[in-house]
Amino acid sequence: MKLNNTKKAKPFLKWVGGKGQLLAQFESLFPKEFNSYFEPFIGGGAVFFSINPKKAHINDINKTLAQTYIHIKNDVEGLIKSLKKLEEDFLKKDEIARKEVYYALRERYNSLSHEDFDKSLYFLFFNKTAFNGVYRENSKGGFNVPIGSYKNPKIVDEENLRSVSKILSNAKITSGSFVDAVKNAKAGDFVYFDPPYHPLSETSSFTSYSKDSFSKDDQIKLRDLFIELDKKGVYVMLSNSSAPFIQEIYSGYKQIPVYANRMINSKSDKRGKISEVVIVNYQPRLNLESVFEKDLSTSPQYQYR
Ligand SMILES: C[S@@+](CC[C@H](N)C(=O)[O-])C[C@H]1O[C@@H](n2cnc3c(N)ncnc32)[C@H](O)[C@@H]1O
């Protein structure tokens, strides 16, 4: 599959770990051509939307998130209509009344099942109105983020939602295990894994996306899956932190440094701190030396096969 150059949908969510800022660095790392696209940890989907694939399977463990993609795919006009109404009613209220609405909706949201249309509707609403737009659940799986202090939040971007719906029309959407999400990947397909990162140090804080967290054993299971797909002839790309544990378990593969502060600067004193790596099992389309500096790309820490 060649990359599709028609008008692209943009991510419609703010999402922790979103890759929007890294796309400029990523584009040269994708395989030159591929058939179907798979993204088992879709989150806000920055890479998926940037690739704009003709055929895809996307997945996330967060059931409401996956279900929201499904509702956008199947009933975008219904969602736009209800979101616009919600936006209009919310924005004309004063601060106190907005709080009342927000907390009443949060309570209702937590009583709904994942498949409910209204659950997705409120999920989209909270993404634009909750504190920092973060999504966090308590140990019982209830969404518990307080209201943010946005004056005039843009709750619905209808044109973009329609573009999102269009690209999703060719995507299979699931909320299962990352292993099941790539079961059908064949030689010539492309899989991008963006799992929760392994902490850079044992003390660095861990951000949980839902009540299920991602353990060291999960990282190993994912590495084993990476090897299995590699053997099948699937192109595989994976993002993670540059923690020694991650470098060690992927030591047989190309590890490309990524500048987390999103700056590529030729002056070393202005160079961003490398806290992330991209691991691939193929020759990317890039000319590495032109994108990353030679001293880094040849340092023992980042050996290419
Ligand atoms: C780093 S985020 C992905 C960010 C995404 N690339 C973006 O640009 O927004 C990781 C995602 O993995 C999901 N996740 C966590 N554990 C998972 C699991 N075991 N299986 C599938 N998805 C999982 C989280 O819900 C979260 O959305």
Ligand as a Chemical Component Dictionary entry (heavy atoms), coordinates in Angstrom:
data_LIG
# 
_chem_comp.id                   LIG 
_chem_comp.type                 NON-POLYMER 
_chem_comp.pdbx_formal_charge   0 
_chem_comp.three_letter_code    LIG 
# 
loop_
_chem_comp_atom.comp_id 
_chem_comp_atom.atom_id 
_chem_comp_atom.alt_atom_id 
_chem_comp_atom.type_symbol 
_chem_comp_atom.charge 
_chem_comp_atom.model_Cartn_x 
_chem_comp_atom.model_Cartn_y 
_chem_comp_atom.model_Cartn_z 
_chem_comp_atom.pdbx_ordinal 
LIG C1  C1  C 0  0.871  5.035  24.443 1  
LIG S1  S1  S 1  -0.885 4.859  24.296 2  
LIG C2  C2  C 0  -1.076 4.892  22.558 3  
LIG C3  C3  C 0  -1.037 6.296  22.053 4  
LIG C4  C4  C 0  -1.350 6.441  20.568 5  
LIG N1  N1  N 0  -0.265 5.981  19.753 6  
LIG C5  C5  C 0  -1.650 7.892  20.225 7  
LIG O1  O1  O 0  -0.996 8.504  19.363 8  
LIG O2  O2  O -1 -2.551 8.455  20.873 9  
LIG C6  C6  C 0  -1.154 3.196  24.747 10 
LIG C7  C7  C 0  -2.586 2.686  24.580 11 
LIG O3  O3  O 0  -2.567 1.277  24.876 12 
LIG C8  C8  C 0  -3.775 0.912  25.527 13 
LIG N2  N2  N 0  -3.485 -0.333 26.269 14 
LIG C9  C9  C 0  -2.919 -0.492 27.486 15 
LIG N3  N3  N 0  -2.766 -1.805 27.778 16 
LIG C10 C10 C 0  -3.229 -2.492 26.704 17 
LIG C11 C11 C 0  -3.338 -3.879 26.386 18 
LIG N4  N4  N 0  -2.933 -4.812 27.231 19 
LIG N5  N5  N 0  -3.870 -4.222 25.194 20 
LIG C12 C12 C 0  -4.299 -3.281 24.317 21 
LIG N6  N6  N 0  -4.223 -1.950 24.559 22 
LIG C13 C13 C 0  -3.693 -1.556 25.737 23 
LIG C14 C14 C 0  -4.128 2.113  26.388 24 
LIG O4  O4  O 0  -5.514 2.159  26.651 25 
LIG C15 C15 C 0  -3.627 3.289  25.518 26 
LIG O5  O5  O 0  -4.671 3.831  24.747 27 
# 
loop_
_chem_comp_bond.comp_id 
_chem_comp_bond.atom_id_1 
_chem_comp_bond.atom_id_2 
_chem_comp_bond.value_order 
_chem_comp_bond.pdbx_ordinal 
LIG C1  S1  SING 1  
LIG S1  C2  SING 2  
LIG S1  C6  SING 3  
LIG C2  C3  SING 4  
LIG C3  C4  SING 5  
LIG C4  N1  SING 6  
LIG C4  C5  SING 7  
LIG C5  O1  DOUB 8  
LIG C5  O2  SING 9  
LIG C6  C7  SING 10 
LIG C7  O3  SING 11 
LIG C7  C15 SING 12 
LIG O3  C8  SING 13 
LIG C8  N2  SING 14 
LIG C8  C14 SING 15 
LIG N2  C9  SING 16 
LIG N2  C13 SING 17 
LIG C9  N3  DOUB 18 
LIG N3  C10 SING 19 
LIG C10 C11 SING 20 
LIG C10 C13 DOUB 21 
LIG C11 N4  SING 22 
LIG C11 N5  DOUB 23 
LIG N5  C12 SING 24 
LIG C12 N6  DOUB 25 
LIG N6  C13 SING 26 
LIG C14 O4  SING 27 
LIG C14 C15 SING 28 
LIG C15 O5  SING 29 
# 
